[in-house]
Amino acid sequence: MVKGPDFKILGILSKLAQNNVNKDVLETEIISLSGLSESEARDRLNELEWLHLAKEALPKASRAEFRLWNVTEKGLKELSGQDAG
């Protein structure tokens, strides 16, 4: 069960992706909305990736200088389970 800053970051990622596991989200957008420092937000994203709730997407050639993220099916289930509970 994800709590605190991890849950907040997962929620932001899911919202920006419109609950679509195939939609890439710019890391800078996640950081901007999180209210956390850049390093803290990146730590949270890495933690979510380790838990298989989010994953770093392969950058497209036009956006190679940016990090992109996707929410996973497991991440969406985690969010919906906590909304219900």
C-alpha positions as CSV (number, residue, x, y, z in Angstrom):
1,M,0.0,0.0,0.0
2,V,1.5,3.3,-1.1
3,K,1.2,6.3,1.2
4,G,2.3,9.9,1.5
5,P,4.5,11.4,-1.1
6,D,4.6,8.2,-3.2
7,F,0.8,8.2,-3.4
8,K,0.7,11.9,-4.3
9,I,3.3,11.4,-7.1
10,L,1.4,8.3,-8.4
11,G,-1.9,10.3,-8.4
12,I,-0.3,13.2,-10.3
13,L,1.2,10.8,-12.9
14,S,-2.1,9.0,-13.3
15,K,-4.0,12.3,-13.7
16,L,-1.6,13.7,-16.2
17,A,-1.7,10.4,-18.2
18,Q,-5.5,10.5,-18.0
19,N,-5.4,7.0,-16.5
20,N,-3.8,5.8,-19.8
21,V,-0.8,3.4,-19.4
22,N,0.4,4.3,-22.9
23,K,0.5,8.1,-22.4
24,D,3.9,9.5,-21.7
25,V,4.1,12.2,-19.1
26,L,7.0,14.7,-18.8
27,E,8.9,14.3,-15.6
28,T,9.1,18.1,-15.3
29,E,5.3,18.3,-15.2
30,I,5.2,15.8,-12.4
31,I,7.8,17.6,-10.4
32,S,6.1,21.0,-10.9
33,L,2.8,19.8,-9.6
34,S,4.2,17.7,-6.8
35,G,5.4,20.6,-4.6
36,L,8.5,18.5,-3.8
37,S,12.1,19.3,-4.6
38,E,13.3,17.9,-7.9
39,S,15.5,15.3,-6.1
40,E,12.7,14.3,-3.8
41,A,10.2,13.9,-6.7
42,R,12.7,11.9,-8.7
43,D,13.3,9.7,-5.6
44,R,9.6,9.1,-5.3
45,L,9.3,8.2,-9.1
46,N,12.2,5.8,-8.7
47,E,10.5,4.2,-5.7
48,L,7.3,3.8,-7.7
49,E,9.2,2.2,-10.5
50,W,10.8,-0.2,-8.1
51,L,7.3,-1.1,-6.9
52,H,6.2,-1.6,-10.6
53,L,3.6,1.2,-10.1
54,A,5.2,3.5,-12.7
55,K,7.8,3.1,-15.3
56,E,10.2,5.4,-17.1
57,A,9.3,5.5,-20.8
58,L,11.8,5.3,-23.6
59,P,12.2,8.8,-24.9
60,K,11.2,9.6,-28.4
61,A,13.9,11.1,-30.6
62,S,12.4,14.5,-30.4
63,R,12.3,14.5,-26.6
64,A,15.5,12.6,-25.9
65,E,16.7,15.3,-23.4
66,F,13.5,14.8,-21.3
67,R,12.6,11.9,-19.0
68,L,9.1,10.5,-19.6
69,W,7.0,8.4,-17.3
70,N,4.0,6.1,-17.6
71,V,1.7,4.8,-14.9
72,T,1.3,1.0,-15.0
73,E,-1.8,-1.2,-14.7
74,K,-0.6,-2.1,-11.2
75,G,-0.3,1.6,-10.4
76,L,-3.9,2.3,-11.6
77,K,-5.1,-0.6,-9.5
78,E,-3.3,0.7,-6.4
79,L,-4.9,4.1,-6.9
80,S,-8.4,2.7,-7.4
81,G,-8.0,0.3,-4.4
82,Q,-7.1,3.2,-2.1
83,D,-9.9,5.4,-3.4
84,A,-12.4,2.6,-2.5
85,G,-10.8,1.9,0.9
